[in-house]
Amino acid sequence: MTALAPHVAAFLRERLPLERGASVHTCDNYAYALKLLVLFAAQKLKVRPSELEVEHLDARLVSPFLADLESRRKNEASTRNTRLAAIKSFMRFLEYRLPSALEQIRQVLAIPFKKTTSRLVAYLTQDEMHAVLGAPDPTTRYGIRDRAMLYLGFTAGLRVSEIVGLRVEDLSFRPRPAILVRGKGRRERTLVLWKETGAALRAWLAVRGEASVPEVFFNARGEVMTRADFAYLLDKYVSIAAARQPSLNAKRVSPHVLRHTCGVIALLATRDLRKVSLLLGHASMTTTEIYTRIDPKEKLEAIESTLPRSCAGDASARPTP
């Protein structure tokens, strides 16, 4: 039997960050997937996580784990596939370290990914988005911070990891407000910001004060904001905004919905998928094509219903990729 812990440590500390040059986001996702698998295995086998052996992680254990993600944790097929991708990456790492486990590894690698449903893009209307943007209290320090983050998610289409990872050195206000975004896959892009977004950022920087972290945003403990922190704040503000816009109660507003709203606006304003792809930092146009699947019933009115009031009649104020 072969202890599992040393191989997991080598995979997360050496293979991913050093040999493959994986981003922090990728490393975190793979680590979380293996953590869930280890906890499931320990509970199922009734042993401590530190007592698990490589031989325990066979297809007879991985398959029930994937089923548990969908049944007990209510994960969708896409999330299940993401966890399986992390496990398969770990197994391919083991291939060259444990030849004796090749058959076991082959069986795990043979577990198929599930087909996922291609859904219509979820996005917010003008009134819904304005209600969310207006939910933070602009008279408080953290209300100013939260408004700036929401504006970045909506008008710049940033991923939540890009919002919380934005550094002060990445900001520029002359000649126009702009940011350097360090995106997924280590791809960088520069975005010119809307006037309102630049103003929201300036307001936060005016009250931000000295900080021990280089990131623009931090929590009440002075630590870097996490993706979970942002998701929690968004849930809070959506609940507040729903009092003004009851239609929000029927929508599941995740951080990515803000990004989708930006993508829909950009496509309807420019009619150019390439520009939308550049704006959002997509690696492939295939990803951007999801924005062509807007509900046909809403297409004719979508541009007027999603553009902010201050920009509806001013083409120069629209986002510039």
Buried (B, 14 or more C-beta within 10 A) or exposed (E): EBEBBEBBEBBBEEBBBEEEEBBEBBBBBBBEBBEBBBEBBBEEEEEEBEEBBBEBBBBEBBBBBBEBBBEEEEBBBEBBBBBBBBBBBBBEBBEEBBEEBEEBBEBBEEBEBEEEEEEEBBBBBBBBBBBBBBBBEEEEEBBBBBBBBBBBBBBBBBBBBBBBBBBEEBBBEEEEBBBBBBBBEEEEBEBBBBBBBBBBBEBBBEEBEEBEBEBBBBBEEEEBBBBEBBBEBBEEBBEBBBEBBEEBEEBEBBBBBBBBBBBBBBBBBBEEBEBBBBBBBBEEEEEBEBBEEBEEEBEEEBBEBBBBEEBBEEEEBBBBB
